[in-house]
Amino acid sequence: MARIIDAPLTSNDGGGCDPRALHGAWGGLNAAAARGLAYTPEVKAKTDALYERVAHVVPAFEWPAYAPLIAAINDMKRAKNAIVLAHNYMTSEIFHCVGDFRGDSLQLARQAASTDADIIVQAGVHFMAETSKILAPEKTVLIPDLRAGCSLAASITGADVRLIKQRYPSAPVVTYVNTSAEVKAESDVTCTSSNAAAVVEWAAREWNTDRVILIPDEYLAKNVAAQTGVKIVAWHGRCEVHERFTADDIAEMRAAHPGLVVLAHPECPPEVMAAADFAGSTAALQNYVIEKQPAKVVLLTECSMSDNVAAMAPAVDFIRPCNLCPHMKRITLEGIYDALNEMKHQVVIPEVVRVRAKRAIDRMLALPKEKPRAFDVRRAPAAVELV
C-alpha cells in the first residue's frame, strides 16, 4: 500500500516526505564543498532566479548547498556543448535547474534525435540513456550513475522476446521503451505510455492482425487492451513504483479529501485505473493539471512528478502518495557534475544491436504526432494472454 503524505514535500514545517533524502540531499549537503565549489556572490547571482522555480520544495537554508553544483553544471554545459535531458521523475533541483529538456520518455527521445549538442547527459535511468545513444550514435551519451536501472526493463531479455516470437510468429511485437537496447532490437516497434494505444492500433492495421504482442508491462498491456479492442499478448513485467498503488489507497484519499481529483499512470493495476478520474502518461497527467487546474489533485505515479508539476500549477493543492523510484533517485546533482567534469559513464551499444533497435524506435517516431492520449477509465477491463 502506498504511504499517503499530505504535508508539502519540504522540511520547512518538519513534515512530509522528501524524495531527495533517498539519494543524499540531506546527507550530501557537503557535496559541492567536497568538489571545491562554494556559494559565492557570483554563484548566488547566477542561481537566484533558478531558486524561484524550486522554492516550494527546497528550503532556503539548503539552497547554498545546491547552487554551486547547479552553477558549475550549467557552466560546463555551455563550455562543452552539452545538454541534460531530465525525466519527469527527477527531483526538482535537477528537473528545473539543470534540465535543458524536460518531459516523459517520448519527449526526451525526440529531443535526443534532434539535438545539436555534442554531449547528452541523461537525467533518467539506463534504458533512457541507451535510447538516446541509439538515436544519436555520434553523440557522447553519459549516465550519471550506472546503477540507475529499472525493474521493468530488468524483467525481460532479448532471448525472452525471441521465444515469444517463435510462439506467435504472425503477431507484431510492440515494446515499451522501458526496456534494454537488446530487447528493442528484437522488436517491430516501440511505444511509450503516451502513445501505447495508438501504436498498438497501428501495428494491428500494419500487420493486418487482431493480435499484438505488447511487452513487458503487464498492467500497461491490460489497460491498452481495454482501450483498443485489440487482442494483447503480454508479459509478467511490472513497475515497482506503480504496482504498489491500490484501489483502497484511492478510497482512503477520497474519504480524507472530499472533492479530490485522482490521476493515475497506466502502469498502475486496472482496478486503480477504474477508481481514478483520469489516466494517462506523465505528459498527459501534467497537461491535465495545467489545463484543468483542479482544486485538489493526486498523481498516482513517482513522488517527484508532483513536485515538478506543482511549480507549473502553484494554485493546485497536491496530495502526495509517496512511492519513490529508487533507481531514478540514484541520479543526483553531484552525479551529473562528476559525469560532465570527468566525461565518465559513457553509454556504448554494439552497432548491430543499435541499428536494429533504432528501426523499432524510428517506426514509433515516424507516426503522426498527437497529444498524449488519455485512457478512458470507464472502459471495462479486458483480458490479455500472459506468456
C-alpha positions as CSV (number, residue, x, y, z in Angstrom):
1,M,0.0,0.0,0.0
2,A,1.2,3.5,-0.8
3,R,2.3,5.7,2.1
4,I,0.0,8.7,1.9
5,I,1.6,12.0,2.6
6,D,-0.5,15.1,2.9
7,A,2.1,17.6,4.0
8,P,4.2,19.6,1.5
9,L,7.5,18.0,0.5
10,T,9.7,20.5,2.3
11,S,11.5,20.4,5.6
12,N,10.2,23.9,6.4
13,D,7.5,22.6,8.6
14,G,9.1,19.3,9.7
15,G,6.5,17.2,7.8
16,G,6.2,15.5,4.5
17,C,8.3,13.0,2.6
18,D,11.3,14.4,0.8
19,P,12.5,12.1,-2.0
20,R,15.8,14.0,-2.1
21,A,16.6,12.3,1.2
22,L,16.9,9.0,-0.5
23,H,19.8,10.0,-2.6
24,G,21.7,12.1,-0.1
25,A,20.2,15.6,-0.4
26,W,20.3,15.6,3.4
27,G,23.4,13.5,4.0
28,G,25.2,15.0,0.9
29,L,24.8,18.7,1.6
30,N,28.6,18.9,1.5
31,A,28.8,17.5,-2.0
32,A,29.6,20.9,-3.5
33,A,32.3,21.7,-1.0
34,A,33.9,18.3,-1.5
35,R,34.3,19.2,-5.1
36,G,35.9,22.6,-4.4
37,L,32.7,24.5,-5.1
38,A,31.5,27.4,-2.9
39,Y,28.4,29.5,-2.6
40,T,29.9,32.8,-3.7
41,P,28.2,36.1,-4.6
42,E,28.8,35.1,-8.3
43,V,27.1,31.8,-7.8
44,K,24.2,33.5,-6.0
45,A,23.7,35.9,-8.9
46,K,23.7,33.0,-11.4
47,T,21.2,30.9,-9.5
48,D,18.8,33.3,-7.7
49,A,16.3,33.1,-10.5
50,L,16.5,29.3,-10.6
51,Y,15.7,29.1,-6.9
52,E,12.3,30.6,-7.5
53,R,11.4,27.5,-9.5
54,V,12.1,25.1,-6.7
55,A,11.4,27.2,-3.6
56,H,8.3,25.2,-3.0
57,V,10.4,22.1,-2.3
58,V,13.9,23.2,-1.4
59,P,14.2,25.1,1.9
60,A,16.1,28.4,1.6
61,F,18.8,27.2,4.1
62,E,19.6,24.2,1.8
63,W,19.9,26.3,-1.4
64,P,23.6,27.3,-0.8
65,A,24.4,23.5,-0.9
66,Y,22.8,23.0,-4.3
67,A,23.5,26.3,-6.0
68,P,27.3,25.8,-6.6
69,L,26.7,22.4,-8.3
70,I,23.9,23.9,-10.4
71,A,26.0,26.9,-11.5
72,A,29.0,24.6,-12.3
73,I,26.9,22.2,-14.3
74,N,25.3,25.0,-16.3
75,D,28.7,26.5,-17.0
76,M,30.1,23.1,-18.1
77,K,27.2,22.6,-20.4
78,R,27.9,25.8,-22.3
79,A,31.6,25.1,-22.4
80,K,31.2,21.5,-23.7
81,N,28.1,22.0,-25.8
82,A,26.2,19.6,-23.6
83,I,22.6,19.2,-22.7
84,V,20.8,17.5,-19.8
85,L,17.6,15.5,-20.6
86,A,15.6,15.5,-17.4
87,H,12.8,13.0,-17.0
88,N,9.6,14.0,-15.1
89,Y,10.7,11.8,-12.2
90,M,13.8,13.7,-11.5
91,T,14.0,15.7,-8.2
92,S,13.1,19.4,-8.7
93,E,16.6,20.8,-8.4
94,I,17.7,18.7,-11.3
95,F,14.4,19.0,-13.3
96,H,14.0,22.8,-13.1
97,C,17.6,24.0,-12.6
98,V,19.9,22.0,-14.9
99,G,17.4,20.2,-17.2
100,D,17.6,21.7,-20.7
101,F,14.7,19.5,-22.0
102,R,12.2,18.0,-19.6
103,G,9.4,15.5,-20.1
104,D,8.4,11.9,-20.5
105,S,10.2,9.2,-22.4
106,L,8.7,10.1,-25.8
107,Q,9.5,13.8,-25.4
108,L,13.1,13.1,-24.4
109,A,13.6,10.6,-27.2
110,R,12.5,13.2,-29.8
111,Q,15.0,15.7,-28.2
112,A,17.8,13.1,-28.3
113,A,17.1,12.5,-32.0
114,S,17.2,16.2,-32.9
115,T,19.7,17.9,-30.6
116,D,22.8,19.7,-32.0
117,A,24.6,19.2,-28.7
118,D,27.8,17.1,-28.7
119,I,27.1,15.6,-25.3
120,I,23.9,14.3,-23.8
121,V,23.6,13.7,-20.1
122,Q,20.6,11.5,-19.3
123,A,19.0,12.5,-16.1
124,G,17.0,9.4,-16.0
125,V,17.5,5.6,-15.9
126,H,19.8,3.5,-18.1
127,F,17.3,2.5,-20.8
128,M,16.7,6.2,-21.4
129,A,20.4,6.7,-21.9
130,E,20.5,3.8,-24.3
131,T,17.6,5.2,-26.3
132,S,19.5,8.5,-26.6
133,K,22.6,6.6,-27.9
134,I,20.5,4.6,-30.3
135,L,19.1,7.7,-31.8
136,A,22.2,9.8,-31.7
137,P,25.2,7.5,-32.1
138,E,27.6,10.3,-33.0
139,K,26.9,12.0,-29.6
140,T,28.6,11.2,-26.4
141,V,25.9,10.0,-24.0
142,L,26.6,10.0,-20.3
143,I,24.6,8.3,-17.5
144,P,25.5,9.8,-14.1
145,D,25.1,6.5,-12.2
146,L,25.5,3.1,-13.8
147,R,23.2,1.6,-11.0
148,A,20.2,3.6,-12.3
149,G,18.3,0.7,-13.7
150,C,14.6,-0.2,-14.0
151,S,12.7,-3.2,-12.5
152,L,10.6,-3.3,-15.6
153,A,13.5,-3.3,-18.0
154,A,15.2,-6.0,-16.0
155,S,12.1,-8.2,-16.2
156,I,12.7,-9.3,-19.9
157,T,15.7,-10.1,-22.2
158,G,16.2,-10.4,-25.9
159,A,16.2,-14.1,-25.6
160,D,12.7,-13.9,-24.0
161,V,11.4,-11.9,-26.9
162,R,12.8,-14.4,-29.4
163,L,10.9,-17.2,-27.7
164,I,7.7,-15.2,-27.7
165,K,8.1,-14.5,-31.4
166,Q,8.5,-18.3,-32.0
167,R,5.2,-18.9,-30.2
168,Y,3.3,-16.1,-32.1
169,P,5.2,-15.8,-35.4
170,S,2.5,-13.7,-37.1
171,A,2.0,-11.1,-34.3
172,P,3.9,-7.8,-34.3
173,V,6.0,-7.1,-31.2
174,V,5.3,-3.7,-29.7
175,T,7.9,-3.0,-27.0
176,Y,7.6,-0.4,-24.3
177,V,10.6,2.0,-24.3
178,N,11.2,0.9,-20.7
179,T,13.4,-1.9,-22.0
180,S,17.1,-2.6,-22.9
181,A,18.6,-2.0,-26.3
182,E,18.8,-5.7,-26.9
183,V,15.0,-6.1,-26.3
184,K,14.2,-3.2,-28.6
185,A,16.4,-4.9,-31.2
186,E,14.1,-7.9,-31.2
187,S,11.0,-5.7,-31.6
188,D,9.0,-4.4,-34.5
189,V,8.1,-1.0,-33.0
190,T,8.4,0.7,-29.6
191,C,5.9,2.7,-27.7
192,T,5.6,4.9,-24.6
193,S,2.7,5.3,-22.2
194,S,1.8,8.5,-24.2
195,N,1.2,6.6,-27.4
196,A,0.9,2.9,-26.5
197,A,-2.8,2.6,-27.6
198,A,-2.1,4.4,-30.9
199,V,1.0,2.3,-31.6
200,V,-0.9,-1.0,-30.9
201,E,-3.8,0.0,-33.2
202,W,-1.3,1.0,-35.9
203,A,0.6,-2.3,-35.6
204,A,-2.6,-4.3,-35.8
205,R,-3.5,-2.4,-39.1
206,E,0.0,-2.6,-40.5
207,W,0.3,-6.3,-39.9
208,N,-3.3,-7.0,-40.7
209,T,-3.9,-8.9,-37.5
210,D,-6.2,-8.7,-34.5
211,R,-3.4,-9.9,-32.1
212,V,-0.4,-7.8,-31.0
213,I,2.4,-8.6,-28.5
214,L,2.8,-5.8,-26.1
215,I,5.7,-6.2,-23.6
216,P,6.9,-6.1,-20.9
217,D,4.5,-4.2,-18.6
218,E,1.5,-6.4,-17.7
219,Y,-0.6,-3.6,-16.4
220,L,0.0,-1.3,-19.3
221,A,-0.9,-4.2,-21.7
222,K,-4.2,-4.8,-19.8
223,N,-5.0,-1.1,-19.8
224,V,-4.2,-0.7,-23.5
225,A,-6.3,-3.8,-24.3
226,A,-9.3,-2.1,-22.6
227,Q,-8.8,1.0,-24.8
228,T,-8.3,-0.6,-28.2
229,G,-10.2,-3.9,-28.5
230,V,-7.0,-5.5,-29.9
231,K,-6.1,-8.9,-28.5
232,I,-3.0,-8.5,-26.5
233,V,-0.2,-10.9,-25.6
234,A,1.5,-9.7,-22.5
235,W,4.5,-10.3,-20.3
236,H,4.6,-10.5,-16.5
237,G,6.7,-7.4,-16.0
238,R,5.6,-4.6,-13.6
239,C,6.9,-1.3,-12.4
240,E,7.8,-1.5,-8.8
241,V,6.5,2.0,-8.2
242,H,3.1,1.8,-9.9
243,E,2.2,-1.7,-8.9
244,R,2.1,-0.6,-5.2
245,F,-0.9,1.7,-5.7
246,T,-4.2,0.1,-4.8
247,A,-7.9,1.0,-5.1
248,D,-8.0,1.1,-1.3
249,D,-5.4,3.9,-1.4
250,I,-7.8,5.9,-3.6
251,A,-10.8,5.2,-1.3
252,E,-8.8,6.4,1.7
253,M,-7.7,9.5,0.0
254,R,-11.2,10.4,-1.2
255,A,-12.5,9.9,2.3
256,A,-9.9,12.2,3.7
257,H,-10.1,14.8,0.9
258,P,-13.6,15.4,-0.4
259,G,-13.6,16.6,-4.0
260,L,-10.1,15.1,-4.7
261,V,-9.3,14.5,-8.4
262,V,-7.4,11.3,-8.8
263,L,-5.0,11.0,-11.8
264,A,-3.3,7.6,-12.5
265,H,-0.5,6.4,-14.7
266,P,-1.3,3.4,-16.9
267,E,1.4,1.3,-15.3
268,C,-1.0,1.1,-12.4
269,P,-3.2,-2.0,-11.9
270,P,-6.5,-1.9,-13.8
271,E,-8.5,-1.7,-10.6
272,V,-6.6,1.5,-9.7
273,M,-7.4,2.9,-13.2
274,A,-11.1,2.1,-12.7
275,A,-11.1,4.0,-9.4
276,A,-9.4,7.1,-10.8
277,D,-10.9,10.1,-12.5
278,F,-8.3,10.3,-15.3
279,A,-5.4,8.2,-16.5
280,G,-2.5,8.8,-18.9
281,S,1.2,9.2,-19.3
282,T,3.2,11.6,-17.2
283,A,2.8,14.2,-20.0
284,A,-0.9,13.6,-20.1
285,L,-1.1,14.0,-16.3
286,Q,0.9,17.2,-16.4
287,N,-1.3,18.6,-19.2
288,Y,-4.5,17.7,-17.3
289,V,-3.3,19.6,-14.2
290,I,-2.2,22.7,-16.1
291,E,-5.2,22.9,-18.3
292,K,-8.0,21.8,-15.8
293,Q,-6.5,23.4,-12.7
294,P,-8.3,21.1,-10.2
295,A,-8.6,22.5,-6.7
296,K,-7.1,19.4,-5.1
297,V,-5.4,16.6,-7.0
298,V,-3.3,13.4,-6.5
299,L,-0.9,11.9,-9.1
300,L,-0.6,8.2,-8.8
301,T,3.0,8.0,-10.0
302,E,6.5,8.6,-8.8
303,C,6.9,11.2,-6.0
304,S,8.9,13.8,-7.8
305,M,6.3,14.2,-10.5
306,S,4.0,16.2,-8.1
307,D,6.8,18.5,-7.1
308,N,7.7,19.3,-10.7
309,V,4.1,19.9,-11.9
310,A,3.4,21.9,-8.8
311,A,5.9,24.5,-10.0
312,M,3.8,25.0,-13.1
313,A,0.5,24.9,-11.3
314,P,1.0,26.8,-8.0
315,A,-2.7,27.2,-7.3
316,V,-3.3,23.5,-7.2
317,D,-3.3,21.6,-3.9
318,F,-1.3,18.4,-4.4
319,I,-1.9,15.4,-2.1
320,R,1.2,13.3,-2.3
321,P,1.3,9.5,-2.1
322,C,5.0,8.7,-1.5
323,N,6.0,5.9,-3.8
324,L,9.7,6.5,-4.7
325,C,11.6,5.0,-7.6
326,P,15.0,4.1,-6.0
327,H,16.6,3.9,-9.5
328,M,15.6,7.4,-10.6
329,K,16.8,8.7,-7.3
330,R,20.3,7.5,-8.0
331,I,20.6,10.4,-10.3
332,T,21.9,13.4,-8.3
333,L,23.3,16.9,-8.9
334,E,26.8,15.7,-7.9
335,G,26.5,12.7,-10.2
336,I,25.6,14.9,-13.1
337,Y,28.5,17.2,-12.2
338,D,31.0,14.3,-12.0
339,A,29.8,12.8,-15.2
340,L,30.3,16.0,-17.1
341,N,33.5,17.0,-15.4
342,E,35.2,13.6,-15.9
343,M,33.3,12.6,-19.0
344,K,32.5,9.2,-17.4
345,H,29.9,6.5,-17.6
346,Q,29.6,6.7,-21.4
347,V,26.9,4.6,-22.9
348,V,28.1,2.1,-25.6
349,I,25.9,-0.1,-27.6
350,P,27.1,-2.7,-30.2
351,E,26.3,-1.3,-33.6
352,V,24.5,-4.4,-34.8
353,V,22.1,-4.1,-31.8
354,R,21.8,-0.3,-32.1
355,V,20.8,-0.4,-35.8
356,R,18.1,-3.0,-35.2
357,A,16.8,-1.2,-32.1
358,K,16.7,2.1,-34.0
359,R,14.5,0.6,-36.6
360,A,11.9,-0.1,-33.9
361,I,12.2,3.4,-32.4
362,D,12.1,5.1,-35.8
363,R,8.8,3.4,-36.6
364,M,7.4,4.9,-33.5
365,L,8.8,8.4,-34.1
366,A,7.5,8.3,-37.7
367,L,3.9,8.0,-36.6
368,P,1.9,11.3,-36.6
369,K,2.4,13.4,-33.5
370,E,-0.6,13.6,-31.3
371,K,-1.5,15.0,-27.9
372,P,-0.8,12.3,-25.3
373,R,-3.8,10.1,-25.3
374,A,-5.9,9.8,-22.2
375,F,-7.1,6.3,-21.0
376,D,-10.8,6.1,-20.6
377,V,-11.1,4.9,-17.0
378,R,-14.8,3.9,-17.6
379,R,-13.9,1.2,-20.0
380,A,-14.5,-2.4,-18.9
381,P,-11.3,-4.4,-18.2
382,A,-10.1,-6.6,-21.0
383,A,-8.4,-10.0,-20.7
384,V,-4.9,-10.5,-22.1
385,E,-2.9,-13.6,-22.8
386,L,0.1,-13.7,-20.5
387,V,3.3,-15.6,-21.5
